[in-house]
Amino acid sequence: MSSSTDTTDTVAAFGAAAPVLSYSSVTLPVPGRPVDLQVRVSAPATGTGLPVVLLSHGHGGSNNLSSLNGYAPLANLWAAAGFAVVQPTHLSSRTLSRQLAGAPGAPLFWRSRAEDMSHILDRLDEVENTVPQLAGRLDHDRIAVAGHSLGGHTASLLLGARITDPDTGTEVDLSEPRIKAGVLLAAPGRGGDVLNGWMAGQVPFFHTTDFSTMTTPTLVVAGDKDDSSHFTDIGPDWHADPYHLAPAPKTLLTLFGAEHLLGGISGYDADETTDENPERVAALGHLTAAYLRTQLQPDPYAWQAACEALTTGTAPAGRVEYK
């Protein structure tokens, strides 16, 4: 077990970061899954009644960040803010790509990724009791999901979005009623004819995404410089589709100057980050934590206060829209 803290100017504006404990890995054998489900848990060192955030990693270009070993910048900030952050290694992880080459669902395993989160919730007692100093500290009724990039697609399915299985032609509903709120980080937008980039043929499950059934309260985070031209020529607005095409209540946070890694959320000093900006990551961490604290309670004013501090004034981190 290791402990870590994070301090930036933005964190300092919200008070000292709490000590964080991070434990990996919790091993959950799942029948029919080709390898065991491995999970990392990060949580504040003290406190009880901790809300749980399931964090789904993206695909990315790095060998290890697309696994439970990635996204420390966000996981540490959320844990310091009072959440227990649970990070699985999905079958799509590059750490498993050679082992699972040719397996059904490879290489992106869109269905299994969402099912991983339901397996974790089914066995949350086991996770809690395996991690030292965590037993009895989780609130199993306050659950949120967050995901970045491909992980944002995974999170959207758990929040109620549906797709048509490209292999069977049947509609797929993987919504998870135990999840009460969500955060989509640079998530894919709509499919159909707008998917005209060179990668569009590699993601047939993107083409039929239907956000009209995504009813769970969700914060959609998009970078105004996140141009995913390999999927579509729409530009950065594509990543705002989950906000515009889903029913209320939804919130859109557009981060100024942010590209696909939103300042560097997948790892500290990661080579794949094209817009390295620790202050942006810190602002994003506080805004998303505040949103979840307000959605899951018990702090109904956390989101309002964070928005006033970080999205107003002479150098706002971004702008916020509601519906």
N, C-alpha and C positions, 0 to 999 in steps of 0.2 A: 504494500500500500504506500502511495506517495501523497504528499500534500503540496498544494500550489496556491498561490495568490496572484492576483493581477492588479496592477496599479497603473493608471493613465490619468491624464488631466481630467478626462470626462468622468472616470470612476471617482476621482477625488471630489468632483462636484456633487456627487451623490453620497459621499461618506466613504470611509475605509471599507475595502473589500473584506468579506468574512473569509476565514480559513476554509479551504475546500479539501475534501478527501476524495481520491479517485481510485477505484478498484477494478482490476481486470485480470483474468476474465471470469465471468460467470458462465458456465457451460450448461446449455439446455438441450439435451437430446430430443429431437422431434421426429416421430415416426414418418418415414417417407422422404425426409429431407436428406440429401446426399451427404451432408456434413453437419455436425452439431452446430447449433446456434450459439455463437459467442457474443457476450454482452459486456460492455463497460458501464459502470455506474459512477457518477460524480455527484457529490452532495455536500452541503455545508457540514462542517465538523460537529455542530451542535444544532439543537432545535428538533421539534416534533411536528406532526401534522404537515409534512412536506408534500406539496403538490408534485406530480410526476410529469416530466416532459420526455416523450419518446422522440429521439432525434434520428432522422433518416439521412444517411450520407449520400452525396452525389456520386457520379461516375469518375470524372476527372482524369487527369493525366498522370498523377503520381501513383507510385506503387502501394503506398500504405495509407494515404489520407482517405481513400475510399474504403474505410473500415472503421472499427471501433477506436482506432488510433488517431483518427482525424478529428477536426472541428473543436480542438481544445480551446481556441479563442472564445467561441460561443459557450461551450459546455462549462468552462470555468466561470464565465461571467454569470450564467444562469444559476449555477450552483451557489455562487457567492451571494446571489440575490434571494436564495431560499428555496430553490427547486432541486429535486432529485432528477438528474438527467440520465436517461438510459439509452445507450447507443449500441445497436446491434451491428455485426458485420453481415451484410446481406450477401447472398450468393453471387451477386454481380460484382463484388469487390475484386479489384485487381490482384489482391493477395490470394484469390482462389481461382483465377482465370485459367491457369494451366491445368489445375486439378479437375476443373469442371467443364473444360472445353468439350463441346458436343453433347453436354447434358441437356435434357428437355428444359426449354425455357432460356437456355444460354443465348447470348451472353448477358442480357440485361435483366432477366428473371422478374418481369414487372409484377406478376401475380404473387410470387413468393415473397417479394419485398414487403408487400402489404400484409401478407399472412404472418410474417415474422413478428409484426407489432401485436397482432392478436394473440399469438403464442406467448409473448412476453406478458401481456395483461392476464392471460389465463393462469400464469405461473408467477404472478407478482409476489406472492407470499414466499415462494422459493427463492426468488431473486433477493428479496429483502432479508431473508434469514441466512443467505450465503455471504453477504457482504458484511464484514466485521463492523460493529458499531452502528448498524443501520436498522436492525430488527425493531419493529414497533414504532418507527419514525415516519412512515409513509402514510399519506392520505389516499386511500385507494378509490375515493370518489371524486378526486380532483385530478383529472388526467387531460393532458394536451398532447398534440403531435406537432412536430416541426420537421421540415425537410428542405434541403437545398438542391436546386437543379433537378436531376432525376429523382432525388429524394423528395422534392416538392411535388412531383407527379405522384409518388407513393403516398405522401401525406394527403393530397387532394382526393385520392380514392378512399382513404380512411375517413375523410370528412364528408363524403357523400357523392363526389363526382363519379360518373360511370363511363365505361368504355365498352366497345364491342370487341370481343375476343377475335383477333384476326385469323385464328386457326379454325374456330368453330362458327363464327358469325352470330354468336349469342351475346346478349347484353350481360355485363358482369357488374355485380354489386358487392363491393368489399367494404362498405361503410361499417364503422365500428361505433356502436351507440355508447360505449363507455368513454369515448373521447368527447370532451365538452368544448374544446376550443382548438384552434390551429394557427400555425404561422407558416406561410409559404414563402420561401426565399429564392428569388430568381427562378421560379417554377415555369415549366412550359405552358404556353397558351393554347389557343384553339388549333384544331387540325384542319382537315379538308384541303381545299385548294391553296391555302396560304402556306402549307408545308411544301415549299418548292426548292429548298436548298439541297446541297449534295448529300447531306446526311438523312434527308427525309425518308428515304427508302429503308433505312436501318431501324426505324422506330415505328412500325405499322400500328402499334397500340396508341401512339399519339394522335393518329388521324381521326379517331372517332370520339375523342374526349368530350364529354357532355357535362358542363359545369352547372346546368340548370337544376340539378338535384343536390348540389353541394350546399346544404342548408345550415351546417354548423357554423357558429361565429368564427370568423377567420380574419387574420391580418395578412394581407398580401404585400410583400416587400419587393420592389422592383428598382433597379438602377437605371438612371436616365441615360447612361452610356452603355448599357448592356445590349449590344447588337448581335444577336445570335444568327448571323447570316448563313451559317451552315444548315440551319433549319428553315428559315423564312426570310423574306426580304421586307417584312413589315417594320423591322427595327425594334428598338427597346420597348415600344408599346405592347409588343406580343406578350411580355411577361406580366402585364397588367390585366390580361384577359380573365384570369380567375376572379378578379374583382368585378369587372364589368359584366361578365356573363353569368355569374352566380347570384342567387337571390340574397336579399338582405337577411341578417345584418352582416355587412362586410366593411372592412377598413383597408385603405390603400396607403402605404407609405412609399413615396418615391424618393430615393436617396440621390442627392446631387453629386454628380461626378463619379458615380459607382458603376463599375463594370460587372462582369458575371460573378466574380468572387466577392463583391460587395466590400472591398477594402482588404480582404484577406481572412475570411471566416473559416477556410478549410484547414489552415495550419499556420503556425508562426513562421514568418519569412519563407513562405512556400513559393517555389519557382513558378508555379502555374498562376500565381496572382499577378494580374496585369495592372492593378490599381492599388498597390500596397498603401494602406492608410490606417494605422492603428487607432487613430481618433475616430474614424468612421466606424470601425468595428466596435469600439467601446460605446459609441452612441447607439448603434444598432442593438448591441446587447442590452443596454438599459431600456431602450424603447420597447423591444420585444418582451423583456421581462416585465415591464410595467403593464403592457397590454395583457399579458397572461395573468398577472396579479389582479387586475381589474375584472377580467372575464371569470376567473376561478374564485375571486374574492380571497381574502377578506378586506382588500384595500380598494374601494370603489373609486378613489381619486388618484391612484398611482399613474394611470395612463394620461390623464389630464395634466398632471404635474410634469411628467416627462416630456410631453409635447410642448408645454410652455417653455421648458428649459432648453430643449434641443431642436425644435422646429420653428422657432421665432427669433427675433433679434437680427443682428447684422451679419451673422454667419451661420444660418440654419443648416442642420444636417440634411434636411429634406422637407417635403411638404406632405400633408395628410388630407385625405378625402374620406368621406363616409357615405354609406347608404344603408 
